[in-house]
Amino acid sequence: MPIYEYCCKHCNHRFEDLVKSGGVGEEVVCPACENRDVMRLPSVFGVGASRIASAPTGELPVCGTCGLQTEQPCPQPEV
C-alpha cells in the first residue's frame, strides 16, 4: 500500500495518506480542516544498492543521480 503526500488547497496543510489497495475513487480528506479539495504532491524517493536516501529537508538540492542532498550533483554514470 503506497503512502502519498497531499496538500490541502483550503488551509495549505501538508499530510500523508495511506492508499489501500482497491481504494480507487476513495476521496482524500484534509485532517486539519476536513476539506476534500486536496492535491497530491510529487513523490520524492531514492533507490540505491548501498546508500540510504532520505526525503529532502529544503536545505540542500537533491542530486538527480543518487537522490542524496549534496551541494554538487554526483557525476552522471557512464553509459
N, CA, C and O atoms as a printed pandas DataFrame, in Angstrom:
     atom_number atom_name residue_name chain_id  residue_number  x_coord  y_coord  z_coord
0              1         N          MET        A               1    0.849   -1.179    0.000
1              2        CA          MET        A               1    0.000    0.000    0.000
2              3         C          MET        A               1    0.894    1.242    0.000
3              4         O          MET        A               1    1.686    1.439    0.922
4              5         N          PRO        A               2    0.771    2.063   -1.013
5              6        CA          PRO        A               2    1.622    3.263   -1.080
6              7         C          PRO        A               2    1.128    4.381   -0.172
7              8         O          PRO        A               2   -0.061    4.487    0.130
8              9         N          ILE        A               3    2.072    5.207    0.253
9             10        CA          ILE        A               3    1.750    6.398    1.034
10            11         C          ILE        A               3    1.962    7.591    0.116
11            12         O          ILE        A               3    3.031    7.728   -0.478
12            13         N          TYR        A               4    0.973    8.448   -0.009
13            14        CA          TYR        A               4    1.064    9.645   -0.836
14            15         C          TYR        A               4    1.046   10.884    0.052
15            16         O          TYR        A               4    0.442   10.884    1.124
16            17         N          GLU        A               5    1.715   11.937   -0.407
17            18        CA          GLU        A               5    1.717   13.199    0.311
18            19         C          GLU        A               5    0.743   14.139   -0.395
19            20         O          GLU        A               5    0.708   14.210   -1.623
20            21         N          TYR        A               6   -0.041   14.853    0.396
21            22        CA          TYR        A               6   -1.060   15.763   -0.135
22            23         C          TYR        A               6   -0.911   17.146    0.480
23            24         O          TYR        A               6   -0.291   17.311    1.530
24            25         N          CYS        A               7   -1.489   18.137   -0.190
25            26        CA          CYS        A               7   -1.573   19.498    0.333
26            27         C          CYS        A               7   -3.011   19.962    0.166
27            28         O          CYS        A               7   -3.587   19.860   -0.917
28            29         N          CYS        A               8   -3.579   20.468    1.242
29            30        CA          CYS        A               8   -4.950   20.974    1.203
30            31         C          CYS        A               8   -4.960   22.328    0.496
31            32         O          CYS        A               8   -4.184   23.219    0.841
32            33         N          LYS        A               9   -5.828   22.476   -0.480
33            34        CA          LYS        A               9   -5.927   23.740   -1.211
34            35         C          LYS        A               9   -6.628   24.817   -0.388
35            36         O          LYS        A               9   -6.551   26.000   -0.719
36            37         N          HIS        A              10   -7.307   24.415    0.676
37            38        CA          HIS        A              10   -8.046   25.366    1.508
38            39         C          HIS        A              10   -7.163   25.957    2.615
39            40         O          HIS        A              10   -7.125   27.175    2.795
40            41         N          CYS        A              11   -6.449   25.090    3.361
41            42        CA          CYS        A              11   -5.670   25.572    4.512
42            43         C          CYS        A              11   -4.159   25.378    4.348
43            44         O          CYS        A              11   -3.395   25.729    5.247
44            45         N          ASN        A              12   -3.718   24.824    3.209
45            46        CA          ASN        A              12   -2.297   24.568    2.913
46            47         C          ASN        A              12   -1.637   23.569    3.857
47            48         O          ASN        A              12   -0.409   23.519    3.934
48            49         N          HIS        A              13   -2.420   22.782    4.568
49            50        CA          HIS        A              13   -1.870   21.745    5.457
50            51         C          HIS        A              13   -1.307   20.612    4.600
51            52         O          HIS        A              13   -1.980   20.124    3.692
52            53         N          ARG        A              14   -0.058   20.188    4.891
53            54        CA          ARG        A              14    0.562   19.057    4.193
54            55         C          ARG        A              14    0.421   17.822    5.061
55            56         O          ARG        A              14    0.665   17.866    6.267
56            57         N          PHE        A              15    0.025   16.716    4.440
57            58        CA          PHE        A              15   -0.181   15.481    5.179
58            59         C          PHE        A              15    0.024   14.286    4.262
59            60         O          PHE        A              15    0.052   14.418    3.038
60            61         N          GLU        A              16    0.167   13.114    4.880
61            62        CA          GLU        A              16    0.326   11.870    4.144
62            63         C          GLU        A              16   -0.913   11.019    4.338
63            64         O          GLU        A              16   -1.595   11.108    5.359
64            65         N          ASP        A              17   -1.196   10.181    3.326
65            66        CA          ASP        A              17   -2.343    9.292    3.414
66            67         C          ASP        A              17   -1.953    7.943    2.822
67            68         O          ASP        A              17   -1.375    7.875    1.737
68            69         N          LEU        A              18   -2.267    6.888    3.530
69            70        CA          LEU        A              18   -2.013    5.535    3.076
70            71         C          LEU        A              18   -3.160    5.121    2.162
71            72         O          LEU        A              18   -4.320    5.124    2.574
72            73         N          VAL        A              19   -2.837    4.764    0.923
73            74        CA          VAL        A              19   -3.866    4.385   -0.041
74            75         C          VAL        A              19   -4.017    2.872   -0.013
75            76         O          VAL        A              19   -3.084    2.134   -0.332
76            77         N          LYS        A              20   -5.185    2.429    0.364
77            78        CA          LYS        A              20   -5.454    0.995    0.462
78            79         C          LYS        A              20   -5.627    0.415   -0.937
79            80         O          LYS        A              20   -6.166    1.071   -1.828
80            81         N          SER        A              21   -5.165   -0.823   -1.122
81            82        CA          SER        A              21   -5.337   -1.461   -2.425
82            83         C          SER        A              21   -6.824   -1.634   -2.708
83            84         O          SER        A              21   -7.600   -2.026   -1.837
84            85         N          GLY        A              22   -7.193   -1.338   -3.928
85            86        CA          GLY        A              22   -8.601   -1.396   -4.296
86            87         C          GLY        A              22   -9.365   -0.155   -3.895
87            88         O          GLY        A              22  -10.587   -0.108   -4.042
88            89         N          GLY        A              23   -8.665    0.864   -3.385
89            90        CA          GLY        A              23   -9.315    2.092   -2.941
90            91         C          GLY        A              23   -9.490    3.112   -4.048
91            92         O          GLY        A              23   -9.415    4.315   -3.800
92            93         N          VAL        A              24   -9.724    2.646   -5.273
93            94        CA          VAL        A              24   -9.884    3.552   -6.409
94            95         C          VAL        A              24  -11.141    4.387   -6.208
95            96         O          VAL        A              24  -12.203    3.855   -5.887
96            97         N          GLY        A              25  -11.018    5.685   -6.396
97            98        CA          GLY        A              25  -12.162    6.572   -6.249
98            99         C          GLY        A              25  -12.398    7.032   -4.822
99           100         O          GLY        A              25  -13.310    7.819   -4.571
100          101         N          GLU        A              26  -11.596    6.558   -3.891
101          102        CA          GLU        A              26  -11.734    6.950   -2.495
102          103         C          GLU        A              26  -11.267    8.395   -2.331
103          104         O          GLU        A              26  -10.172    8.741   -2.772
104          105         N          GLU        A              27  -12.078    9.234   -1.708
105          106        CA          GLU        A              27  -11.719   10.639   -1.537
106          107         C          GLU        A              27  -10.768   10.826   -0.371
107          108         O          GLU        A              27  -10.884   10.166    0.662
108          109         N          VAL        A              28   -9.819   11.743   -0.556
109          110        CA          VAL        A              28   -8.869   12.086    0.492
110          111         C          VAL        A              28   -9.373   13.349    1.169
111          112         O          VAL        A              28   -9.763   14.306    0.501
112          113         N          VAL        A              29   -9.365   13.351    2.500
113          114        CA          VAL        A              29   -9.878   14.472    3.277
114          115         C          VAL        A              29   -8.740   15.050    4.119
115          116         O          VAL        A              29   -7.981   14.305    4.738
116          117         N          CYS        A              30   -8.626   16.372    4.142
117          118        CA          CYS        A              30   -7.616   17.044    4.951
118          119         C          CYS        A              30   -7.923   16.798    6.430
119          120         O          CYS        A              30   -9.037   17.068    6.877
120          121         N          PRO        A              31   -6.948   16.290    7.197
121          122        CA          PRO        A              31   -7.202   16.044    8.615
122          123         C          PRO        A              31   -7.302   17.324    9.441
123          124         O          PRO        A              31   -7.828   17.298   10.554
124          125         N          ALA        A              32   -6.802   18.450    8.912
125          126        CA          ALA        A              32   -6.829   19.701    9.667
126          127         C          ALA        A              32   -8.176   20.420    9.555
127          128         O          ALA        A              32   -8.723   20.894   10.550
128          129         N          CYS        A              33   -8.701   20.493    8.324
129          130        CA          CYS        A              33   -9.939   21.272    8.141
130          131         C          CYS        A              33  -11.080   20.459    7.525
131          132         O          CYS        A              33  -12.170   20.984    7.301
132          133         N          GLU        A              34  -10.821   19.167    7.250
133          134        CA          GLU        A              34  -11.805   18.249    6.690
134          135         C          GLU        A              34  -12.285   18.643    5.299
135          136         O          GLU        A              34  -13.360   18.219    4.875
136          137         N          ASN        A              35  -11.498   19.452    4.580
137          138        CA          ASN        A              35  -11.824   19.833    3.213
138          139         C          ASN        A              35  -11.412   18.701    2.282
139          140         O          ASN        A              35  -10.411   18.027    2.527
140          141         N          ARG        A              36  -12.171   18.490    1.223
141          142        CA          ARG        A              36  -11.878   17.433    0.268
142          143         C          ARG        A              36  -11.101   17.956   -0.946
143          144         O          ARG        A              36  -10.746   17.177   -1.830
144          145         N          ASP        A              37  -10.838   19.252   -0.998
145          146        CA          ASP        A              37  -10.127   19.856   -2.121
146          147         C          ASP        A              37   -8.623   19.808   -1.840
147          148         O          ASP        A              37   -8.036   20.784   -1.373
148          149         N          VAL        A              38   -8.013   18.658   -2.131
149          150        CA          VAL        A              38   -6.589   18.448   -1.875
150          151         C          VAL        A              38   -5.898   18.074   -3.178
151          152         O          VAL        A              38   -6.528   17.575   -4.111
152          153         N          MET        A              39   -4.587   18.324   -3.227
153          154        CA          MET        A              39   -3.831   17.888   -4.397
154          155         C          MET        A              39   -2.693   16.978   -3.944
155          156         O          MET        A              39   -2.070   17.195   -2.905
156          157         N          ARG        A              40   -2.443   15.955   -4.755
157          158        CA          ARG        A              40   -1.356   15.025   -4.450
158          159         C          ARG        A              40   -0.052   15.655   -4.906
159          160         O          ARG        A              40    0.049   16.159   -6.024
160          161         N          LEU        A              41    0.947   15.621   -4.028
161          162        CA          LEU        A              41    2.244   16.209   -4.322
162          163         C          LEU        A              41    3.148   15.172   -4.977
163          164         O          LEU        A              41    2.974   13.972   -4.764
164          165         N          PRO        A              42    4.113   15.631   -5.775
165          166        CA          PRO        A              42    5.038   14.678   -6.401
166          167         C          PRO        A              42    5.842   13.927   -5.346
167          168         O          PRO        A              42    6.241   14.499   -4.332
168          169         N          SER        A              43    6.071   12.661   -5.592
169          170        CA          SER        A              43    6.820   11.824   -4.656
170          171         C          SER        A              43    8.312   12.065   -4.810
171          172         O          SER        A              43    8.805   12.285   -5.916
172          173         N          VAL        A              44    9.024   12.021   -3.696
173          174        CA          VAL        A              44   10.475   12.098   -3.686
174          175         C          VAL        A              44   10.965   10.831   -3.026
175          176         O          VAL        A              44   10.626   10.548   -1.877
176          177         N          PHE        A              45   11.764   10.066   -3.753
177          178        CA          PHE        A              45   12.286    8.833   -3.186
178          179         C          PHE        A              45   13.645    8.552   -3.789
179          180         O          PHE        A              45   14.019    9.134   -4.808
180          181         N          GLY        A              46   14.373    7.667   -3.161
181          182        CA          GLY        A              46   15.690    7.300   -3.662
182          183         C          GLY        A              46   15.817    5.801   -3.752
183          184         O          GLY        A              46   15.257    5.071   -2.934
184          185         N          VAL        A              47   16.564    5.333   -4.759
185          186        CA          VAL        A              47   16.813    3.920   -4.932
186          187         C          VAL        A              47   18.310    3.743   -5.094
187          188         O          VAL        A              47   18.935    4.442   -5.892
188          189         N          GLY        A              48   18.876    2.842   -4.366
189          190        CA          GLY        A              48   20.305    2.604   -4.490
190          191         C          GLY        A              48   20.674    1.281   -3.875
191          192         O          GLY        A              48   19.959    0.748   -3.027
192          193         N          ALA        A              49   21.805    0.753   -4.315
193          194        CA          ALA        A              49   22.230   -0.554   -3.828
194          195         C          ALA        A              49   22.824   -0.480   -2.423
195          196         O          ALA        A              49   22.592   -1.369   -1.604
196          197         N          SER        A              50   23.598    0.587   -2.140
197          198        CA          SER        A              50   24.276    0.601   -0.856
198          199         C          SER        A              50   24.088    1.902   -0.087
199          200         O          SER        A              50   24.660    2.057    0.992
200          201         N          ARG        A              51   23.317    2.823   -0.601
201          202        CA          ARG        A              51   23.117    4.093    0.091
202          203         C          ARG        A              51   21.669    4.243    0.511
203          204         O          ARG        A              51   20.759    3.720   -0.133
204          205         N          ILE        A              52   21.473    4.958    1.590
205          206        CA          ILE        A              52   20.120    5.244    2.057
206          207         C          ILE        A              52   19.810    6.680    1.683
207          208         O          ILE        A              52   20.548    7.594    2.051
208          209         N          ALA        A              53   18.721    6.886    0.953
209          210        CA          ALA        A              53   18.313    8.229    0.557
210          211         C          ALA        A              53   17.167    8.665    1.441
211          212         O          ALA        A              53   16.352    7.844    1.863
212          213         N          SER        A              54   17.101    9.945    1.721
213          214        CA          SER        A              54   16.030   10.461    2.556
214          215         C          SER        A              54   15.309   11.582    1.834
215          216         O          SER        A              54   15.815   12.133    0.856
216          217         N          ALA        A              55   14.133   11.912    2.318
217          218        CA          ALA        A              55   13.360   12.998    1.735
218          219         C          ALA        A              55   14.087   14.318    1.971
219          220         O          ALA        A              55   14.724   14.497    3.008
220          221         N          PRO        A              56   13.997   15.237    1.023
221          222        CA          PRO        A              56   14.715   16.495    1.172
222          223         C          PRO        A              56   14.158   17.350    2.309
223          224         O          PRO        A              56   12.960   17.322    2.591
224          225         N          THR        A              57   15.037   18.103    2.952
225          226        CA          THR        A              57   14.618   18.988    4.035
226          227         C          THR        A              57   14.547   20.424    3.570
227          228         O          THR        A              57   14.125   21.297    4.329
228          229         N          GLY        A              58   14.956   20.692    2.326
229          230        CA          GLY        A              58   14.921   22.043    1.811
230          231         C          GLY        A              58   16.215   22.798    2.036
231          232         O          GLY        A              58   16.339   23.940    1.595
232          233         N          GLU        A              59   17.189   22.190    2.714
233          234        CA          GLU        A              59   18.446   22.859    2.990
234          235         C          GLU        A              59   19.396   22.795    1.803
235          236         O          GLU        A              59   20.031   23.795    1.472
236          237         N          LEU        A              60   19.504   21.648    1.161
237          238        CA          LEU        A              60   20.385   21.469    0.018
238          239         C          LEU        A              60   19.583   20.883   -1.140
239          240         O          LEU        A              60   18.569   20.223   -0.915
240          241         N          PRO        A              61   20.026   21.117   -2.386
241          242        CA          PRO        A              61   19.328   20.487   -3.511
242          243         C          PRO        A              61   19.543   18.977   -3.501
243          244         O          PRO        A              61   20.520   18.482   -2.939
244          245         N          VAL        A              62   18.627   18.259   -4.125
245          246        CA          VAL        A              62   18.692   16.813   -4.188
246          247         C          VAL        A              62   19.333   16.402   -5.510
247          248         O          VAL        A              62   18.938   16.881   -6.573
248          249         N          CYS        A              63   20.318   15.518   -5.439
249          250        CA          CYS        A              63   21.002   15.017   -6.627
250          251         C          CYS        A              63   20.039   14.153   -7.432
251          252         O          CYS        A              63   19.369   13.284   -6.873
252          253         N          GLY        A              64   19.966   14.385   -8.734
253          254        CA          GLY        A              64   19.105   13.587   -9.598
254          255         C          GLY        A              64   19.657   12.205   -9.887
255          256         O          GLY        A              64   18.933   11.349  -10.396
256          257         N          THR        A              65   20.927   11.967   -9.574
257          258        CA          THR        A              65   21.545   10.674   -9.833
258          259         C          THR        A              65   21.383    9.722   -8.650
259          260         O          THR        A              65   20.931    8.588   -8.811
260          261         N          CYS        A              66   21.761   10.200   -7.451
261          262        CA          CYS        A              66   21.743    9.297   -6.293
262          263         C          CYS        A              66   20.594    9.577   -5.325
263          264         O          CYS        A              66   20.284    8.732   -4.486
264          265         N          GLY        A              67   19.955   10.749   -5.424
265          266        CA          GLY        A              67   18.841   11.066   -4.539
266          267         C          GLY        A              67   19.239   11.667   -3.212
267          268         O          GLY        A              67   18.375   11.978   -2.393
268          269         N          LEU        A              68   20.545   11.839   -2.977
269          270        CA          LEU        A              68   21.003   12.428   -1.725
270          271         C          LEU        A              68   21.086   13.939   -1.854
271          272         O          LEU        A              68   21.189   14.471   -2.960
272          273         N          GLN        A              69   21.042   14.627   -0.725
273          274        CA          GLN        A              69   21.184   16.079   -0.728
274          275         C          GLN        A              69   22.672   16.420   -0.763
275          276         O          GLN        A              69   23.415   16.051    0.147
276          277         N          THR        A              70   23.103   17.116   -1.799
277          278        CA          THR        A              70   24.509   17.469   -1.958
278          279         C          THR        A              70   24.621   18.884   -2.517
279          280         O          THR        A              70   23.706   19.385   -3.169
280          281         N          GLU        A              71   25.760   19.515   -2.249
281          282        CA          GLU        A              71   25.998   20.832   -2.827
282          283         C          GLU        A              71   26.307   20.714   -4.310
283          284         O          GLU        A              71   25.905   21.573   -5.095
284          285         N          GLN        A              72   27.014   19.665   -4.704
285          286        CA          GLN        A              72   27.344   19.417   -6.101
286          287         C          GLN        A              72   26.695   18.104   -6.529
287          288         O          GLN        A              72   26.754   17.121   -5.789
288          289         N          PRO        A              73   26.072   18.069   -7.718
289          290        CA          PRO        A              73   25.472   16.807   -8.160
290          291         C          PRO        A              73   26.550   15.753   -8.419
291          292         O          PRO        A              73   27.678   16.082   -8.786
292          293         N          CYS        A              74   26.193   14.497   -8.227
293          294        CA          CYS        A              74   27.102   13.390   -8.492
294          295         C          CYS        A              74   27.373   13.325   -9.990
295          296         O          CYS        A              74   26.536   13.753  -10.785
296          297         N          PRO        A              75   28.525   12.799  -10.385
297          298        CA          PRO        A              75   28.772   12.640  -11.826
298          299         C          PRO        A              75   27.776   11.666  -12.431
299          300         O          PRO        A              75   27.379   10.688  -11.799
300          301         N          GLN        A              76   27.383   11.945  -13.655
301          302        CA          GLN        A              76   26.453   11.067  -14.345
302          303         C          GLN        A              76   27.139    9.729  -14.623
303          304         O          GLN        A              76   28.317    9.705  -14.980
304          305         N          PRO        A              77   26.419    8.616  -14.464
305          306        CA          PRO        A              77   27.036    7.314  -14.739
306          307         C          PRO        A              77   27.351    7.191  -16.228
307          308         O          PRO        A              77   26.596    7.668  -17.075
308          309         N          GLU        A              78   28.478    6.542  -16.534
309          310        CA          GLU        A              78   28.839    6.333  -17.926
310          311         C          GLU        A              78   27.955    5.251  -18.522
311          312         O          GLU        A              78   27.678    4.232  -17.890
312          313         N          VAL        A              79   27.520    5.493  -19.751
313          314        CA          VAL        A              79   26.619    4.537  -20.433
314          315         C          VAL        A              79   27.388    3.700  -21.397
315          316         O          VAL        A              79   26.812    2.841  -22.064
